[in-house]
């Protein structure tokens, strides 16, 4: 079957190309007050921040109060210095005593870096060079340890068999052999192209570019049945899928007809796939790859910038006022953060249901392994010297160009197995080449520091700064939530989230909770039997909670409620 045609379309949202607040401030010689235009990324709950701006050329000073989004994780009274061309800006956090956050506040997300100069650029290149050497050495050490550990495990299995013990069996070995016998040469081809895999099963993928209000250009994909007319397509309920850490949208498209994206499309949904900022295509309306401002973000920007941009664009294209959202791992974290009272809870009014797969809200025991502890105890200055201020270990992505497909698949699996203690026993072995074509991707070193660094997720063991049952994270604007939790997931603790939502979040309606005891973190996407344990439940939950479903075609296997 012919490969799917990929259509590229530019889609520009509001605020594209706008100057940052600090750049606008720097262009003025005096400033008495400032206002901000309310957008989806504004929050109704306002804390006051005072900015003291001094100009070295004129010694002029100005002071203003600016409403901004509170940011969990920053202690009250913390000061932060940020520099732009000739401007020194001091951000002093003033906690509003009447804040509904109960004192939890966040700093303004001002870039730590100003307009590049000759000397600042020289400094950045020097830091990048140092971090490349150190991080590449670190990556090499991890890879060596991973291969050595993998070899020891296989040697142990061989010794067991040699002494008369039972061989290690894959639970779906019979199904794997049957499917392998039915595949053609086209099916065995491994490429990093969602459209190609969609075309193999008769679907089509269109690609769009969506610009966030802070200037990042994101990739958005739409999976459709090419036999449908535009009128028929409008009768399908829209669903957005968001990937996890170091992954991309392709993670939902590698299991042939059992891929979550393709399964939902063939069932009768209008499926959209979002790639968070940078990924394989690091594009910005202003910043280049070498500019450190391109990489000065973390998972909170993914939730408050990327996610609303996707939702707004899909709703503008489909005409629906609400869409369904299904996320995996980090995608669930950015969504829970965005929907919380501390960020943009009004986004919940645009989502009919939030399906969270392997939800990453609480840390599992895996963060106590030596590798993660090493990252956690590094002071921030040493972390940035070691791992840089740009992309996180970019050599991981660069090696993809040098390694053959089989070698890349082996190295990727061995590394993931070593770091996260995951196994592929429930995956279809013949498809692993596809699975690791779509990861790892470019992410910021700052984002990884938010997850694993000092005072980050691994230290707090939660994406929120406090886990106080007396303090609600969400209000009545939170959409219905459905959870699929892997029972053998050591990276995140889904059971704690279930208990939190049941006991401490009275405004959150949990419409479904599925605990799959034999699953690991990625099995919710890639297991051979994921359709039975996850995908079918996602399909039915989306339909049961769909907004104005009387205008939609009933998906296959769903009843007309």
BADRENVEX-518889 format. One record per residue (C-alpha): x, z, y; residue in one letter. Coordinates in steps of 0.001 Angstrom, whole numbers, padded with zeros to 6 digits, always signed. Example, Ala and Ser with C-alpha at 12.3 -4.5 7.8 and 13.67 -1.06 7.14 Angstrom:
! residues 2
+012300+007800-004500a;+013670+007140-001060s;
END
This chain:
! residues 561
+000000+000000+000000x;+001334-000878+003417x;+002917+001790+005556x;+000635+003253+008180x;+000915+001884+011684x;+002120+004426+014188x;+000601+004029+017636x;+002428+005652+020526x;+000522+006698+023595x;+001554+008606+026704x;-000783+011443+027609x;-000113+013414+030752x;-001761+016735+031474x;-002003+018694+034684x;+001147+020042+036341x;+003471+017441+034826x;+006717+017252+036708x;+005938+020196+038933x;+008862+022138+040301x;+009325+025598+038919x;+008312+028528+041114x;+011922+029442+041860x;+012802+025891+042878x;+009886+025833+045297x;+011022+029190+046676x;+014550+027938+047180x;+013370+025002+049294x;+011891+027266+051960x;+013756+029204+054646x;+011012+031773+055067x;+008138+032780+052918x;+005397+035224+053587x;+003012+034758+050739x;+002306+032587+047746x;-000673+031735+045613x;-000958+030222+042197x;-003581+027788+041026x;-005461+029227+038052x;-004894+027285+034840x;-005476+027880+031165x;-002056+029522+031038x;-003086+032060+033673x;-004409+035365+032468x;-007336+037212+033884x;-005544+040512+033633x;-003098+040731+036514x;-000027+042858+037020x;+001850+042813+040289x;+005452+041743+040512x;+007517+041927+043674x;+010109+039278+044343x;+012784+040042+046944x;+014314+036718+047957x;+017495+036646+050064x;+019116+033459+051349x;+022868+033594+051599x;+022984+030939+054331x;+020559+032508+056757x;+020275+036112+055529x;+016541+035582+055785x;+014434+037734+053515x;+010953+037473+052179x;+008768+039543+049966x;+005637+038593+048130x;+003367+039744+045359x;+002659+037241+042623x;+000015+037479+039891x;+001498+036479+036596x;+001049+036679+032852x;+002158+040046+031450x;+004905+039672+028833x;+005105+042200+026003x;+008495+043466+025040x;+009997+044139+028482x;+010307+047802+029499x;+008701+048869+032746x;+011029+048957+035703x;+013442+046484+034130x;+015349+044328+036583x;+016464+040835+036006x;+018736+038664+038132x;+018228+034934+038244x;+020147+032397+040315x;+019267+029054+041804x;+021049+026978+044452x;+021980+029488+047128x;+019147+031817+046179x;+019345+035227+044573x;+016055+036403+043174x;+015486+039960+042040x;+012470+040541+039847x;+011270+044107+039877x;+008473+044907+037490x;+005770+047040+039019x;+003389+048431+036406x;-000185+048520+037577x;-001564+051920+036695x;-004992+050393+036092x;-003640+047702+033782x;-005684+047244+030598x;-002384+046765+028808x;-001782+050474+028866x;+001586+049971+030529x;+002793+047085+028367x;+004125+044461+030752x;+006302+041386+030753x;+008804+039831+033106x;+008064+036596+034893x;+009416+033799+032724x;+011962+032631+035285x;+014841+030595+033914x;+018161+032374+033680x;+019814+029197+034863x;+019693+027378+038199x;+020367+023799+039240x;+023562+022636+037521x;+026719+022422+039593x;+030140+021152+038603x;+031402+024618+037750x;+028217+025772+036020x;+028193+022589+033934x;+031842+023130+033047x;+031043+026694+032041x;+028105+025554+029896x;+030222+022986+028088x;+032891+025611+027417x;+030286+028012+026039x;+028764+025264+023918x;+032166+024399+022517x;+032896+028006+021623x;+029452+028593+020107x;+029702+025334+018122x;+032921+026471+016481x;+031645+029982+015787x;+028159+028960+014649x;+029494+026124+012476x;+031867+028588+010816x;+028946+030949+010336x;+026845+028157+008822x;+029715+027206+006521x;+030056+030801+005353x;+026333+031026+004639x;+026355+027722+002768x;+029309+028825+000651x;+027608+032120-000186x;+024334+030308-000946x;+025931+027835-003367x;+027923+030590-005057x;+024797+032732-005497x;+022787+029766-006786x;+025534+028907-009287x;+025624+032489-010567x;+021862+032509-011058x;+021961+029270-013032x;+024872+030541-015100x;+022810+033616-015936x;+019927+031408-017092x;+022308+029396-019282x;+023673+032580-020863x;+020147+033759-021603x;+019354+030497-023367x;+022671+030516-025224x;+021897+033954-026631x;+018505+032849-027914x;+016427+033919-024930x;+013445+031897-023707x;+014155+029131-021157x;+012922+029533-017614x;+009629+027675-017509x;+007952+026095-014535x;+004216+026974-014508x;+003158+023396-013705x;+005697+021489-015796x;+003004+019493-017633x;+001284+018427-014405x;+004646+017485-012875x;+005471+015207-015824x;+002047+013551-015711x;+002283+012837-011990x;+005867+011590-012255x;+004774+009010-014855x;+002150+007621-012448x;+004425+007143-009428x;+005810+003815-008270x;+009059+003014-006503x;+007330+003358-003137x;+006224+006857-004052x;+009811+007902-004722x;+011080+006703-001346x;+012172+009569+000894x;+011875+009080+004662x;+011164+011267+007660x;+007956+009438+008539x;+004502+011002+008352x;+002922+007575+008741x;+004678+006254+005639x;+003359+009018+003392x;-000110+008685+004904x;-000065+004963+004186x;+000684+005569+000508x;-002741+007177+000076x;-004677+004855+002383x;-004573+006821+005661x;-003257+006016+009112x;-001252+008084+011603x;-001273+007611+015381x;+001298+009343+017566x;+000792+010647+021099x;+002928+012411+023671x;+001496+015407+025483x;+003195+017092+028426x;+002998+020842+028927x;+002629+022400+032353x;+006307+023439+032231x;+007400+019848+031591x;+008087+019659+027853x;+006953+016448+026157x;+005441+017202+022760x;+004599+014986+019799x;+001018+015048+018559x;-000172+013120+015497x;-003666+012091+014455x;-004429+011387+010798x;-007419+009091+010293x;-009117+006857+007771x;-008454+003278+008996x;-011783+002076+007580x;-013754+004205+010064x;-015071+002899+013356x;-014570+004859+016590x;-018188+006019+016479x;-017740+007277+012925x;-014515+009040+013869x;-016291+010897+016670x;-018634+012400+014086x;-015743+014154+012342x;-014976+017717+013388x;-011461+018057+014923x;-008834+020301+013331x;-005375+021098+014736x;-002505+022143+012421x;+000587+023953+013776x;+003773+024397+011725x;+006156+027310+011169x;+009698+028255+012229x;+012319+025509+011781x;+009543+023256+010458x;+007617+020318+011903x;+004246+018641+011420x;+005569+016859+008331x;+005338+020138+006389x;+001585+019457+006100x;+002109+015924+004735x;+004562+016003+001811x;+002325+016707-001204x;+000619+013314-001433x;-003184+013661-001562x;-002821+017443-001986x;-001119+017823+001417x;-003250+020013+003685x;-003433+017365+006431x;-004366+014533+004071x;-006750+016700+002061x;-008702+017701+005184x;-008762+014110+006435x;-010071+012726+003147x;-012640+015535+003064x;-014110+014338+006359x;-012259+016027+009238x;-010511+014579+012284x;-007008+015973+011692x;-004365+016501+014392x;-000793+017720+013845x;+001259+019304+016633x;+005036+019516+016915x;+006195+022412+019072x;+008709+021818+021841x;+012039+020156+021057x;+011819+019742+017265x;+013295+016367+016338x;+012571+014945+019811x;+013836+017207+022580x;+012207+015677+025663x;+011451+017090+029104x;+010269+015472+032310x;+013312+016817+034140x;+015858+018543+031908x;+018316+016838+029566x;+019650+018073+026245x;+022789+019450+027928x;+020873+021451+030531x;+020565+025115+029428x;+017143+025275+031094x;+015955+022901+028374x;+016474+025714+025862x;+015440+028801+027827x;+012229+029597+025920x;+010948+031429+022883x;+007805+031681+020740x;+005768+033008+023677x;+006106+029708+025517x;+005024+027918+022352x;+001847+029983+022417x;+001066+029923+026127x;+002281+026383+026927x;+002426+024180+023828x;-000747+025369+022114x;-003036+024996+025185x;-001570+021543+025841x;-002495+020425+022313x;-005973+021968+022457x;-006784+020505+025871x;-005646+017026+024895x;-007574+016970+021612x;-010742+018153+023321x;-010331+015508+026030x;-009966+012791+023385x;-012729+013906+021042x;-015290+015274+023485x;-015625+018524+021526x;-015628+021781+023488x;-014198+023662+020523x;-011855+022706+017706x;-010664+024413+014515x;-007082+025669+014323x;-005003+026199+011173x;-001422+027457+011443x;+001406+028475+009149x;+003924+031300+009679x;+005388+031032+013218x;+002392+028918+014188x;+000214+031953+013496x;+002521+034175+015550x;+002354+031958+018632x;-001429+031766+018267x;-001959+035512+017871x;+000259+036079+020911x;-001629+033506+022960x;-005034+034940+022027x;-004024+038518+022794x;-005123+040382+025925x;-001564+040106+027233x;-001463+036321+027484x;-004313+033781+027554x;-007279+035256+025689x;-009566+032676+027314x;-008009+030096+024983x;-010199+031637+022279x;-013240+030072+023939x;-011892+026660+022911x;-011298+027508+019228x;-014126+027737+016681x;-011999+029409+013973x;-008364+030357+013490x;-007105+029937+009913x;-003815+031809+009490x;-001638+030890+006478x;+001155+033368+005693x;+000488+035081+009043x;+003664+036232+010786x;+002588+039299+012758x;+004361+042070+010837x;+007846+041834+009333x;+008374+042110+005606x;+011289+043823+003815x;+013394+040659+003989x;+014485+041439+007567x;+016568+044321+006168x;+018933+041964+004354x;+022532+041944+005591x;+022297+038535+007288x;+019320+039556+009421x;+020806+042969+010167x;+023951+041259+011432x;+021870+039256+013899x;+019907+042339+014912x;+022924+044438+015834x;+024651+041798+017957x;+024584+042621+021696x;+022916+039834+023654x;+026179+038760+025282x;+027889+038437+021889x;+024841+036686+020440x;+024952+034014+023155x;+028711+033606+022764x;+028284+033258+019010x;+025124+031118+018821x;+025076+029624+022287x;+022549+029133+025063x;+021270+025769+023835x;+019909+024722+020448x;+020261+027109+017523x;+023118+025897+015262x;+022577+022174+016021x;+025059+021324+013271x;+022220+021888+010784x;+020428+018855+012203x;+023584+016800+012730x;+024563+017160+009073x;+021368+015325+008148x;+022991+012111+009395x;+026008+012589+007145x;+024531+013835+003885x;+022819+011600+001305x;+019192+012464+000592x;+019883+014260-002680x;+022705+016318-001167x;+020561+017187+001848x;+017697+018295-000390x;+019998+020427-002545x;+021749+022090+000402x;+018470+022746+002220x;+016792+024312-000790x;+019830+026398-001730x;+020109+027714+001829x;+016397+028562+002096x;+016535+030187-001333x;+019537+032291-000332x;+018234+033390+003081x;+014563+033949+002241x;+014655+034538-001526x;+012080+031780-002098x;+011850+029762-005285x;+010482+026296-005989x;+008839+027205-009295x;+005356+026439-007958x;+006363+023293-006039x;+006440+019803-007471x;+010143+019243-008034x;+009971+015474-007502x;+008656+015965-003959x;+011329+018364-002674x;+013199+015515-001028x;+010194+014968+001233x;+009779+018660+001953x;+013242+019059+003420x;+013155+015809+005396x;+011033+017572+008011x;+013176+020672+008403x;+015214+022162+009913x;+014506+021031+013467x;+015947+021837+016880x;+014836+025193+018234x;+016339+027246+021032x;+018926+029933+020354x;+016784+032139+022604x;+013799+031644+020296x;+015793+032743+017255x;+017035+035740+019233x;+013381+036669+019872x;+012819+036673+016119x;+016046+038193+014819x;+018056+039515+017757x;+018416+042915+019306x;+015034+044362+020360x;+013322+041356+018745x;+010730+040943+016010x;+013065+042136+013251x;+013735+045347+015189x;+010143+046045+016247x;+008845+044683+012919x;+005905+043259+014838x;+005330+040417+017300x;+003740+042900+019703x;+005758+045686+021345x;+003577+048477+020016x;+001418+048973+016956x;-000861+051700+018243x;-004287+051741+016543x;-005751+053173+019737x;-004698+050114+021719x;-006468+046828+021035x;-004524+043584+020952x;-007587+041343+021236x;-010917+041335+023042x;-014245+039602+022457x;-012845+036176+023334x;-010806+036041+020143x;-012258+033391+017801x;-013201+034175+014185x;-010112+034648+012019x;-009491+033705+008373x;-006370+034842+006518x;-004513+033489+003486x;-001790+035953+002492x;+000933+035394-000110x;+001297+038466-002315x;+005016+037860-003030x;+005899+037078+000585x;+008865+039270+001552x;+009384+037617+004948x;+006135+038822+006538x;+003643+041564+005680x;+000157+040089+005619x;-001447+043178+004126x;-000615+045246+007213x;-002279+042610+009378x;-005432+042745+007249x;-005548+046523+007662x;-004912+046257+011405x;-007726+043770+011957x;-010129+045780+009821x;-009386+049190+011335x;-008101+048710+014889x;-009578+045451+016206x;-013367+045869+016504x;-013738+042662+018555x;-012119+040424+015925x;-014461+038868+013347x;-012574+038278+010098x;-014600+035662+008227x;-012336+035347+005182x;-009417+037175+003599x;-007625+035650+000612x;-004745+037473-001079x;-002884+035189-003514x;-000768+037585-005530x;+001533+035041-007188x;+002347+033104-003996x;+005454+033176-001803x;+005691+032269+001873x;+005673+028462+001591x;+003466+028238-001479x;+000353+028253+000726x;+001412+024724+001738x;+003469+023348-001136x;+002293+024934-004389x;+000886+022518-006968x;-002337+024535-007028x;-002573+025093-003263x;-005771+023020-003126x;-007534+025561-005324x;-006174+028679-003658x;-005876+027616-000003x;-006931+024122+001083x;-010492+024215-000275x;-011085+027569+001403x;-009735+026259+004719x;-012040+023245+004485x;-015112+025373+003822x;-014279+028010+006445x;-013824+025389+009156x;-017225+023915+008367x;-019000+027274+008199x;-017750+028173+011691x;-017852+024671+013242x;-019208+024322+016769x;-022362+022147+016976x;-021881+020934+013414x;-025305+019276+013488x;-023550+016401+015280x;-020887+016059+012568x;-020593+014447+009181x;-020674+017074+006425x;-017214+017218+004776x;-017002+016489+001063x;-017698+019564-001015x;-019343+021447+001849x;-023021+022200+002078x;-025139+021354+005095x;-025804+024810+006475x;
END
